[in-house]
């Protein structure tokens, strides 16, 4: 194998969304850096089973406004 082609593998600190932390080895950042997670197994719906509708930039409102008149017609209006 070629020399000096692999990234530096060192210890970093990882802080979860609830504030707990642990030390691991990674190629991310510099030795001793702290990686703060926005999403982790304690908060992500794939692991928690709780699904929240996150509306970034009003996308859900735009969708609902655009398609508000599309739907199943009732028997009375048919």
FIPA-595783 format. One line per field, with one value per residue: x, y, z of N, C-alpha, C in turn; residue number from 1; residue in three letters. Coordinates in nm, 2 decimals, padded with zeros to 4 digits. Atoms other than C-alpha are relative to their C-alpha. Layout:
n.xx	[X|...]
n.yy	[Y|...]
n.zz	[Z|...]
ca.xx	[X|...]
ca.yy	[Y|...]
ca.zz	[Z|...]
c.xx	[X|...]
c.yy	[Y|...]
c.zz	[Z|...]
seq	[NUM|...]
type	[ala|...]
//
This chain:
n.xx	[00.08|-00.07|-00.01|00.06|00.13|00.11|00.03|-00.04|00.10|-00.03|00.11|00.08|00.12|00.13|00.10|00.13|00.10|00.04|-00.11|-00.10|-00.12|-00.09|-00.12|-00.02|-00.10|00.06|-00.09|00.06|-00.06|-00.14|00.00|00.06|00.12|00.13|00.10|00.13|00.09|00.13|00.09|-00.07|00.10|00.10|00.10|00.04|00.13|-00.03|-00.03|00.09|00.13|00.08|-00.03|00.04|00.00|-00.09|00.03|-00.11|00.02|00.14|00.03|00.12|00.10|00.00|00.06|00.14|00.06|00.00|00.09|00.12|00.13|00.00|00.05|00.11|00.12|00.10|00.12|00.11|-00.03|-00.02]
n.yy	[-00.12|-00.13|-00.07|-00.13|-00.03|00.02|-00.12|00.01|00.07|-00.05|00.00|-00.12|00.01|-00.01|-00.04|00.04|-00.10|-00.02|-00.05|00.10|00.00|00.12|-00.02|00.10|-00.04|-00.04|-00.08|-00.13|-00.10|00.01|00.08|-00.07|-00.08|00.05|00.01|-00.01|00.06|-00.05|00.12|00.12|00.10|-00.03|-00.10|00.03|00.08|00.14|00.08|-00.03|00.03|-00.12|-00.08|-00.14|-00.06|-00.12|-00.10|-00.10|-00.10|00.00|00.09|00.07|-00.10|-00.02|00.12|00.00|-00.11|00.03|00.12|-00.01|00.03|00.13|00.10|00.08|-00.07|00.07|00.05|-00.11|-00.09|00.07]
n.zz	[00.00|00.00|-00.13|-00.02|00.07|-00.09|-00.08|-00.14|-00.08|-00.14|-00.09|-00.01|-00.10|00.07|-00.09|00.06|-00.02|-00.14|-00.08|-00.03|00.09|-00.01|00.08|00.10|00.10|00.13|00.09|00.00|-00.08|-00.05|-00.13|-00.11|00.04|-00.05|00.10|-00.06|00.09|00.00|00.01|-00.04|-00.02|-00.10|00.05|00.14|00.00|00.04|-00.12|-00.10|00.04|-00.01|00.12|-00.01|00.13|-00.01|00.11|00.02|00.10|00.04|00.11|-00.02|00.02|00.15|00.06|-00.03|00.07|00.14|00.03|-00.09|00.07|00.06|-00.10|00.03|-00.01|-00.08|00.08|00.00|00.11|00.12]
ca.xx	[00.00|00.10|00.23|00.06|-00.27|-00.49|-00.67|-00.56|-00.76|-00.79|-01.01|-01.30|-01.59|-01.95|-02.23|-02.58|-02.90|-02.98|-02.64|-02.47|-02.13|-01.88|-01.54|-01.47|-01.22|-01.29|-01.13|-01.36|-01.21|-00.89|-00.79|-01.00|-01.27|-01.63|-01.90|-02.25|-02.52|-02.85|-03.01|-02.92|-03.09|-03.26|-03.44|-03.47|-03.82|-03.66|-03.55|-03.81|-04.12|-04.26|-04.30|-04.32|-04.40|-04.12|-04.21|-03.89|-03.96|-04.34|-04.33|-04.62|-04.83|-04.74|-04.84|-05.17|-05.25|-05.17|-05.38|-05.66|-05.93|-05.82|-06.00|-06.27|-06.61|-06.89|-07.21|-07.43|-07.24|-07.21]
ca.yy	[00.00|00.36|00.56|00.87|00.83|00.75|01.02|01.09|00.86|01.01|01.05|01.30|01.37|01.32|01.50|01.35|01.56|01.50|01.62|01.29|01.24|00.97|00.95|00.76|00.75|00.91|01.09|01.39|01.71|01.74|01.53|01.64|01.82|01.79|01.68|01.79|01.58|01.73|01.39|01.07|00.74|00.90|01.17|01.02|00.88|00.57|00.46|00.63|00.54|00.89|01.07|01.45|01.66|01.91|02.22|02.39|02.71|02.66|02.38|02.19|02.51|02.57|02.21|02.23|02.56|02.43|02.11|02.23|02.18|01.84|01.56|01.31|01.46|01.38|01.19|01.50|01.72|01.46]
ca.zz	[00.00|-00.05|00.24|00.37|00.18|00.47|00.67|01.03|01.27|01.62|01.92|01.93|02.17|02.05|02.22|02.17|02.16|02.52|02.64|02.70|02.55|02.47|02.31|01.99|01.71|01.38|01.08|01.14|01.27|01.47|01.78|02.08|01.87|01.98|01.74|01.84|01.69|01.57|01.51|01.69|01.78|02.08|01.87|01.52|01.43|01.27|01.62|01.84|01.64|01.70|01.37|01.37|01.07|01.04|00.83|00.71|00.52|00.51|00.26|00.42|00.41|00.04|-00.04|00.14|-00.02|-00.37|-00.34|-00.11|-00.38|-00.49|-00.31|-00.31|-00.39|-00.15|-00.27|-00.20|-00.45|-00.72]
c.xx	[00.09|00.01|-00.07|-00.12|-00.12|-00.02|00.05|-00.12|00.03|-00.12|-00.07|-00.11|-00.13|-00.10|-00.14|-00.10|-00.05|00.11|00.10|00.11|00.08|00.12|00.01|00.11|-00.06|00.11|-00.06|00.07|00.15|-00.01|-00.05|-00.12|-00.13|-00.10|-00.14|-00.10|-00.14|-00.11|00.08|-00.11|-00.10|-00.10|-00.05|-00.12|00.03|00.02|-00.11|-00.14|-00.10|00.03|-00.06|00.01|00.08|-00.02|00.12|-00.04|-00.14|-00.04|-00.13|-00.12|-00.02|-00.07|-00.15|-00.08|-00.02|-00.10|-00.12|-00.13|00.00|-00.04|-00.11|-00.13|-00.10|-00.12|-00.10|00.03|00.02|-00.12]
c.yy	[00.12|00.06|00.13|00.03|-00.01|00.12|-00.03|-00.06|00.03|00.00|00.13|-00.03|00.02|00.03|-00.03|00.12|00.03|00.05|-00.10|00.00|-00.12|00.03|-00.12|00.04|00.02|00.08|00.14|00.10|-00.02|-00.08|00.09|00.08|-00.06|00.01|00.00|-00.05|00.08|-00.11|-00.12|-00.11|00.03|00.10|-00.03|-00.09|-00.14|-00.09|00.02|-00.05|00.11|00.08|00.14|00.06|00.13|00.09|00.10|00.09|00.00|-00.09|-00.08|00.10|00.03|-00.12|00.00|00.10|-00.03|-00.11|00.00|-00.04|-00.13|-00.10|-00.08|00.08|-00.08|-00.05|00.11|00.09|-00.06|00.00]
c.zz	[00.00|00.14|00.00|-00.09|00.08|00.09|00.15|00.08|00.14|00.08|00.00|00.10|-00.08|00.11|-00.06|00.03|00.14|00.09|00.04|-00.10|00.01|-00.09|-00.10|-00.09|-00.13|-00.08|-00.01|00.09|00.04|00.13|00.11|-00.04|00.06|-00.11|00.07|-00.10|00.00|00.00|00.05|00.03|00.11|-00.05|-00.14|-00.01|-00.04|00.12|00.11|-00.03|00.01|-00.12|00.02|-00.14|00.02|-00.12|-00.01|-00.12|-00.05|-00.12|00.02|-00.03|-00.15|-00.07|00.02|-00.08|-00.15|-00.03|00.09|-00.07|-00.06|00.11|-00.05|00.01|00.08|-00.09|-00.02|-00.12|-00.13|-00.09]
seq	[1|2|3|4|5|6|7|8|9|10|11|12|13|14|15|16|17|18|19|20|21|22|23|24|25|26|27|28|29|30|31|32|33|34|35|36|37|38|39|40|41|42|43|44|45|46|47|48|49|50|51|52|53|54|55|56|57|58|59|60|61|62|63|64|65|66|67|68|69|70|71|72|73|74|75|76|77|78]
type	[unk|unk|unk|unk|unk|unk|unk|unk|unk|unk|unk|unk|unk|unk|unk|unk|unk|unk|unk|unk|unk|unk|unk|unk|unk|unk|unk|unk|unk|unk|unk|unk|unk|unk|unk|unk|unk|unk|unk|unk|unk|unk|unk|unk|unk|unk|unk|unk|unk|unk|unk|unk|unk|unk|unk|unk|unk|unk|unk|unk|unk|unk|unk|unk|unk|unk|unk|unk|unk|unk|unk|unk|unk|unk|unk|unk|unk|unk]
//
